Amino acid sequence: MSCTIPRTYPKEEEEEEEEIVRSNGWMRWMDDRSGKFYFQEESTGKTQWEEPEGWNLGKEKQDDVEDEVKEDTGQTLDKLEEQEERREREEMDAERQRQKQEEEEEEEMQRQQ
C-alpha cells in the first residue's frame, strides 16, 4: 500500500498593505524616509506635503492614524514632525554655510587676480 504525502511549502510573507485614506478627492500616504504624511490628488496625481483645502479625517480616524504611526515607528506623530522640521532646518543651515564658503572662495580668487 502506498500513500502520497502532500508537499507543503512555506507561505510567503504577506506584505502589509497600506490603508489608503481619502478625503475630498485626495489620498494620504506616508513617506517611508521621514514618516511624514503627504497628499496626492486623485484626479491629477499631484502631490504635496501640506493638507489640501477641505481635508477632513475626523478626530477618531486621526487618532487611529496616530496610534498606527506610533506602533510602526515607536514615536508620536508630533515627535516625527519635529524631527523632520529639525532635519529640514539643518539642511537649510548647511546649504547657507556652503553658499557662504563658495562666496568667500570666489572673493579670495578675485583678490588674487
Backbone as JSON, one array per atom type, in Angstrom:
{
  "sequence": "MSCTIPRTYPKEEEEEEEEIVRSNGWMRWMDDRSGKFYFQEESTGKTQWEEPEGWNLGKEKQDDVEDEVKEDTGQTLDKLEEQEERREREEMDAERQRQKQEEEEEEEMQRQQ",
  "N": [[0.84, -1.17, 0.0], [0.65, 2.12, -0.89], [1.14, 5.5, -0.07], [0.53, 8.91, -0.63], [2.27, 11.66, 0.37], [1.38, 14.84, 0.92], [3.11, 17.67, -0.3], [4.28, 20.43, 1.48], [4.72, 23.84, 1.31], [6.55, 26.62, 2.51], [4.7, 29.46, 3.45], [4.73, 32.5, 1.69], [5.8, 35.54, 3.09], [3.34, 37.84, 3.72], [3.04, 41.07, 2.51], [2.29, 43.96, 4.34], [-0.51, 45.8, 3.5], [-0.81, 49.18, 2.78], [-3.17, 51.21, 4.24], [-5.37, 53.13, 2.4], [-6.11, 56.41, 2.83], [-8.7, 58.59, 2.27], [-10.05, 61.77, 1.27], [-12.17, 64.23, 0.12], [-11.37, 63.95, -2.65], [-8.66, 63.55, -2.48], [-5.78, 61.58, -1.6], [-4.03, 60.18, 1.15], [-0.69, 59.51, 1.99], [2.13, 57.88, 3.54], [5.41, 58.98, 3.85], [8.14, 56.93, 3.55], [10.78, 57.47, 4.32], [10.8, 59.8, 5.95], [8.63, 59.49, 7.58], [6.58, 61.18, 7.5], [3.38, 62.47, 6.5], [2.14, 62.76, 3.16], [0.2, 64.19, 0.48], [-1.92, 63.22, -2.2], [-3.5, 64.22, -5.1], [-6.28, 62.7, -6.46], [-7.35, 62.96, -9.08], [-5.42, 64.28, -10.63], [-2.93, 63.37, -9.87], [-1.1, 64.97, -8.65], [1.16, 65.82, -6.02], [1.67, 66.84, -2.59], [3.0, 68.26, 0.44], [1.52, 69.64, 2.33], [-1.65, 69.65, 4.01], [-4.45, 69.35, 1.92], [-6.85, 71.86, 0.95], [-9.9, 71.65, 2.62], [-9.48, 69.11, 3.53], [-10.43, 66.46, 5.62], [-10.38, 64.34, 8.19], [-11.59, 63.59, 10.53], [-11.83, 63.27, 14.05], [-11.69, 60.69, 15.32], [-10.64, 59.01, 13.31], [-8.18, 60.29, 12.88], [-6.96, 59.83, 15.35], [-6.7, 57.04, 15.2], [-4.86, 56.83, 13.12], [-2.63, 58.13, 14.22], [-2.08, 56.37, 16.32], [-1.34, 54.12, 14.83], [0.97, 55.07, 13.53], [2.61, 55.47, 15.75], [2.84, 52.83, 16.62], [4.19, 51.69, 14.44], [6.58, 53.17, 14.31], [7.4, 53.74, 16.86], [7.25, 56.23, 17.84], [5.57, 59.35, 18.48], [3.34, 61.09, 16.26], [3.66, 63.86, 16.36], [6.27, 64.05, 17.37], [7.73, 62.88, 15.27], [7.22, 64.78, 13.29], [8.48, 67.0, 14.42], [11.14, 66.1, 14.33], [11.5, 65.94, 11.56], [11.19, 68.64, 10.84], [13.4, 69.72, 12.21], [15.46, 68.39, 10.85], [15.09, 69.49, 8.29], [15.68, 72.2, 8.87], [18.38, 71.94, 9.58], [19.45, 71.05, 7.14], [18.97, 73.34, 5.59], [20.56, 75.19, 6.95], [23.08, 74.05, 6.51], [23.22, 74.31, 3.74], [23.22, 77.12, 3.47], [25.67, 77.63, 4.72], [27.41, 76.35, 2.93], [27.02, 77.97, 0.67], [27.96, 80.42, 1.63], [30.64, 79.78, 2.05], [31.44, 79.24, -0.58], [31.1, 81.8, -1.69], [33.02, 83.22, -0.23], [35.35, 81.93, -1.11], [35.26, 82.6, -3.79], [35.52, 85.39, -3.63], [38.1, 85.51, -2.58], [39.57, 84.43, -4.69], [39.17, 86.43, -6.59], [40.47, 88.55, -5.4], [43.08, 87.66, -5.54], [43.66, 87.88, -8.19]],
  "CA": [[0.0, 0.0, 0.0], [1.43, 3.35, -0.94], [0.37, 6.71, 0.19], [1.2, 10.12, -1.08], [2.32, 12.7, 1.39], [1.38, 16.14, 0.23], [4.21, 18.59, 0.0], [3.86, 21.75, 1.95], [5.71, 24.88, 1.07], [6.33, 27.75, 3.43], [3.96, 30.59, 2.89], [5.49, 33.74, 1.55], [5.31, 36.57, 3.99], [2.48, 38.81, 3.04], [3.37, 42.45, 2.84], [1.15, 44.73, 4.82], [-0.98, 46.81, 2.55], [-1.05, 50.47, 3.41], [-4.55, 51.65, 4.1], [-5.47, 54.4, 1.69], [-7.02, 57.34, 3.48], [-9.19, 59.52, 1.25], [-10.95, 62.84, 1.67], [-12.37, 65.29, -0.88], [-10.62, 63.76, -3.89], [-7.24, 63.42, -2.18], [-5.34, 60.4, -0.85], [-2.91, 60.48, 2.03], [0.31, 58.46, 2.05], [3.22, 58.18, 4.46], [6.75, 58.92, 3.28], [8.9, 55.94, 4.32], [12.02, 58.03, 4.85], [10.59, 60.79, 7.01], [7.49, 59.16, 8.44], [5.65, 62.3, 7.38], [2.34, 62.26, 5.51], [1.98, 63.66, 2.03], [-1.13, 64.08, -0.09], [-1.95, 63.08, -3.65], [-4.81, 64.48, -5.68], [-6.61, 61.52, -7.26], [-7.64, 63.25, -10.49], [-4.25, 64.77, -11.37], [-1.69, 62.72, -9.42], [-0.27, 65.98, -7.99], [1.44, 65.54, -4.61], [2.11, 67.97, -1.77], [3.18, 67.93, 1.86], [0.51, 70.31, 3.14], [-3.01, 69.13, 3.88], [-5.2, 70.13, 0.93], [-8.01, 72.58, 1.45], [-11.07, 70.79, 2.78], [-9.13, 67.77, 4.04], [-11.07, 66.23, 6.9], [-10.39, 62.93, 8.58], [-12.39, 63.35, 11.72], [-10.99, 63.04, 15.23], [-11.49, 59.26, 15.58], [-9.73, 58.48, 12.28], [-6.87, 60.86, 13.14], [-6.41, 59.1, 16.49], [-6.3, 55.72, 14.71], [-3.65, 57.01, 12.31], [-1.52, 58.43, 15.14], [-1.75, 55.11, 17.0], [-0.63, 53.27, 13.86], [2.3, 55.64, 13.35], [3.37, 55.18, 16.97], [3.12, 51.39, 16.61], [5.19, 51.42, 13.39], [7.85, 53.88, 14.49], [7.73, 53.89, 18.27], [7.23, 57.65, 18.17], [4.32, 60.03, 18.17], [3.35, 61.85, 15.02], [4.24, 65.19, 16.67], [7.72, 63.88, 17.5], [8.26, 62.68, 13.93], [7.16, 66.06, 12.59], [9.55, 67.82, 14.99], [12.41, 65.61, 13.79], [11.57, 66.32, 10.15], [11.43, 70.08, 10.81], [14.79, 69.93, 12.61], [16.3, 67.93, 9.73], [14.98, 70.49, 7.23], [16.46, 73.38, 9.29], [19.81, 71.6, 9.49], [19.8, 71.04, 5.72], [18.99, 74.73, 5.14], [21.76, 75.8, 7.54], [24.25, 73.51, 5.81], [23.24, 74.92, 2.4], [23.68, 78.51, 3.64], [27.1, 77.57, 5.03], [28.11, 76.04, 1.66], [26.96, 79.16, -0.17], [28.85, 81.41, 2.22], [32.01, 79.35, 1.78], [31.68, 79.45, -2.01], [31.25, 83.24, -1.9], [34.32, 83.62, 0.32], [36.38, 81.41, -2.0], [35.22, 83.41, -5.02], [36.12, 86.69, -3.3], [39.55, 85.29, -2.43], [40.13, 84.25, -6.04], [39.14, 87.74, -7.25], [41.54, 89.37, -4.8], [44.37, 87.15, -6.0], [43.87, 88.2, -9.61]],
  "C": [[0.89, 1.23, 0.0], [0.53, 4.52, -0.63], [1.2, 7.89, -0.27], [1.12, 11.16, 0.03], [2.36, 14.04, 0.66], [2.55, 16.99, 0.66], [3.64, 19.9, 0.49], [5.02, 22.71, 1.73], [5.47, 26.01, 2.05], [5.59, 28.87, 2.72], [4.88, 31.79, 2.78], [4.91, 34.75, 2.51], [4.5, 37.57, 3.2], [2.89, 40.2, 3.49], [2.11, 43.14, 3.33], [0.77, 45.76, 3.78], [-1.26, 48.08, 3.32], [-2.5, 50.86, 3.17], [-4.56, 53.01, 3.42], [-6.53, 55.25, 2.38], [-7.39, 58.39, 2.45], [-10.09, 60.58, 1.87], [-10.99, 63.87, 0.55], [-11.5, 65.16, -2.12], [-9.12, 63.65, -3.71], [-6.97, 62.12, -1.44], [-4.15, 60.81, 0.0], [-2.0, 59.26, 2.11], [1.37, 58.85, 3.08], [4.54, 57.99, 3.72], [7.59, 57.99, 4.16], [10.12, 56.55, 4.99], [11.79, 58.93, 6.06], [9.5, 60.39, 8.0], [6.41, 60.22, 8.39], [4.61, 61.98, 6.3], [2.48, 63.24, 4.36], [0.66, 63.32, 1.35], [-1.06, 64.04, -1.6], [-3.37, 63.3, -4.15], [-5.13, 63.34, -6.65], [-6.77, 61.84, -8.74], [-6.4, 63.64, -11.29], [-2.95, 64.03, -11.03], [-0.73, 63.68, -8.73], [-0.07, 65.62, -6.53], [1.9, 66.81, -3.91], [2.2, 67.53, -0.33], [2.05, 68.5, 2.71], [-0.85, 69.64, 2.93], [-3.75, 69.98, 2.86], [-6.41, 70.81, 1.58], [-9.2, 71.63, 1.51], [-10.76, 69.39, 3.27], [-9.75, 67.59, 5.42], [-11.12, 64.75, 7.19], [-11.39, 62.65, 9.68], [-11.47, 62.93, 12.85], [-10.7, 61.55, 15.44], [-10.5, 58.67, 14.58], [-8.32, 59.01, 12.51], [-6.19, 60.14, 14.31], [-5.92, 57.72, 16.06], [-4.98, 55.81, 13.94], [-2.46, 57.27, 13.23], [-1.11, 57.19, 15.92], [-0.95, 54.19, 16.1], [0.79, 53.76, 13.64], [3.17, 55.31, 14.56], [3.75, 53.7, 17.02], [4.24, 51.07, 15.61], [6.55, 51.99, 13.71], [8.3, 53.97, 15.93], [7.71, 55.35, 18.71], [5.88, 58.25, 17.82], [4.47, 60.81, 16.87], [3.97, 63.23, 15.24], [5.76, 65.1, 16.74], [8.36, 63.69, 16.13], [8.27, 63.99, 13.14], [8.24, 67.01, 13.11], [10.91, 67.41, 14.41], [12.58, 66.02, 12.33], [11.84, 67.82, 10.02], [12.87, 70.4, 11.18], [15.75, 69.52, 11.49], [16.28, 68.95, 8.58], [15.78, 71.75, 7.59], [17.95, 73.13, 9.17], [20.28, 71.58, 8.04], [19.9, 72.46, 5.18], [20.23, 75.44, 5.68], [23.02, 75.33, 6.81], [24.36, 74.13, 4.41], [23.71, 76.37, 2.48], [25.18, 78.56, 3.91], [27.91, 77.29, 3.77], [28.15, 77.27, 0.75], [27.92, 80.23, 0.33], [30.3, 81.06, 1.92], [32.37, 79.55, 0.31], [31.91, 80.93, -2.31], [32.61, 83.72, -1.4], [35.46, 83.14, -0.58], [36.44, 82.22, -3.29], [35.83, 84.78, -4.78], [37.64, 86.58, -3.19], [40.22, 85.14, -3.79], [40.18, 85.59, -6.77], [40.23, 88.64, -6.68], [42.91, 88.95, -5.31], [44.67, 87.53, -7.46], [44.35, 89.59, -9.81]]
}
